[in-house]
């Protein structure tokens, strides 16, 4: 066997090992990416179940696939919209409570003034 043939075989084996190593690295990266995507989807679905229960129920009743018919962006948007509605409702409730508290403070102040007037005019 001549030197060139041996050298070619060595290069071929080295190239084969490199390709095999690269393929294994690519497979590991793909598996990691798929796992991360699954975990992200599971987390997004858990958020949807927690904060967008009505919408989740609607999808569950409409299709046996349930939330699986939605892409991750659609799932995120559905959850974001449900949270926005809840936030708006909470803000409105807060404004109502603040108005109610202000009226109660006014009423309390009026009653205090009335009580002072009664004390002044109370016969001794």
C-alpha positions as CSV (number, residue, x, y, z in Angstrom):
1,X,0.0,0.0,0.0
2,X,1.4,3.3,-0.9
3,X,1.7,6.3,1.3
4,X,-1.0,8.3,-0.6
5,X,-3.6,5.6,-0.1
6,X,-2.8,5.3,3.6
7,X,-3.0,9.1,3.9
8,X,-6.3,9.2,2.0
9,X,-7.8,6.5,4.3
10,X,-6.7,8.4,7.4
11,X,-8.3,11.6,6.1
12,X,-11.4,9.7,5.2
13,X,-11.7,8.2,8.7
14,X,-11.0,11.6,10.3
15,X,-13.7,13.2,8.2
16,X,-16.1,10.4,9.0
17,X,-15.4,10.9,12.8
18,X,-15.9,14.7,12.4
19,X,-19.2,14.3,10.5
20,X,-20.4,11.8,13.1
21,X,-19.4,14.2,15.9
22,X,-21.2,17.1,14.2
23,X,-24.3,15.0,13.6
24,X,-24.4,14.0,17.2
25,X,-24.0,17.7,18.3
26,X,-26.8,18.7,15.9
27,X,-29.0,15.9,17.3
28,X,-28.3,17.1,20.9
29,X,-29.0,20.7,20.0
30,X,-32.3,19.7,18.3
31,X,-33.4,17.6,21.3
32,X,-32.6,20.5,23.7
33,X,-34.5,22.9,21.5
34,X,-37.5,20.6,21.3
35,X,-37.4,20.0,25.1
36,X,-37.3,23.8,25.7
37,X,-40.2,24.4,23.3
38,X,-42.3,21.7,25.1
39,X,-41.5,23.3,28.4
40,X,-42.3,26.8,27.2
41,X,-45.6,25.5,25.7
42,X,-46.5,23.7,29.0
43,X,-45.7,26.9,30.9
44,X,-47.8,29.0,28.6
45,X,-50.7,26.5,28.8
46,X,-50.5,26.6,32.6
47,X,-50.7,30.4,32.5
48,X,-53.6,30.2,30.2
49,X,-55.4,27.8,32.4
50,X,-54.7,30.0,35.4
51,X,-55.7,33.4,33.9
52,X,-57.8,32.6,30.8
53,X,-60.0,29.8,32.1
54,X,-63.1,30.8,30.1
55,X,-61.2,30.8,26.8
56,X,-59.4,27.5,27.7
57,X,-62.8,26.0,28.4
58,X,-64.2,27.3,25.1
59,X,-61.3,25.7,23.1
60,X,-61.6,22.4,25.1
61,X,-65.3,22.2,24.4
62,X,-64.9,23.2,20.7
63,X,-62.3,20.6,19.8
64,X,-60.9,17.4,21.3
65,X,-57.4,18.9,20.6
66,X,-58.2,21.8,23.0
67,X,-55.4,24.2,23.2
68,X,-53.2,22.2,20.8
69,X,-55.0,23.9,17.9
70,X,-53.3,27.2,18.9
71,X,-49.8,28.1,18.2
72,X,-47.6,29.4,21.0
73,X,-48.1,33.1,19.9
74,X,-51.9,32.7,19.7
75,X,-51.8,31.1,23.2
76,X,-49.7,33.9,24.5
77,X,-52.0,36.5,23.0
78,X,-55.1,34.8,24.4
79,X,-53.6,34.9,27.9
80,X,-52.3,38.5,27.5
81,X,-55.9,39.6,26.5
82,X,-57.5,37.8,29.4
83,X,-55.0,39.4,31.8
84,X,-55.7,42.8,30.2
85,X,-59.4,42.3,30.8
86,X,-58.8,41.3,34.4
87,X,-56.5,44.3,34.9
88,X,-59.0,46.7,33.4
89,X,-61.7,45.2,35.7
90,X,-59.5,45.5,38.7
91,X,-58.6,49.1,37.9
92,X,-62.3,50.0,37.6
93,X,-63.0,48.3,40.9
94,X,-60.2,50.3,42.4
95,X,-61.6,53.5,41.1
96,X,-65.0,52.6,42.4
97,X,-63.6,51.7,45.8
98,X,-61.7,55.0,45.9
99,X,-64.8,57.0,45.0
100,X,-66.8,55.1,47.7
101,X,-64.0,55.7,50.3
102,X,-64.0,59.4,49.5
103,X,-67.8,59.6,50.0
104,X,-67.5,57.7,53.2
105,X,-64.8,60.1,54.4
106,X,-67.0,63.0,53.6
107,X,-69.9,61.4,55.4
108,X,-67.6,60.7,58.4
109,X,-66.5,64.3,58.4
110,X,-70.1,65.5,58.3
111,X,-71.1,63.2,61.2
112,X,-68.1,64.4,63.2
113,X,-69.1,68.0,62.7
114,X,-72.6,67.2,63.6
115,X,-71.4,65.4,66.7
116,X,-69.4,68.5,67.7
117,X,-72.4,70.7,67.3
118,X,-74.5,68.3,69.4
119,X,-71.8,68.4,72.1
120,X,-71.7,72.2,72.1
121,X,-75.4,72.5,72.4
122,X,-75.9,69.7,74.9
123,X,-77.3,71.0,78.2
124,X,-75.1,70.4,81.2
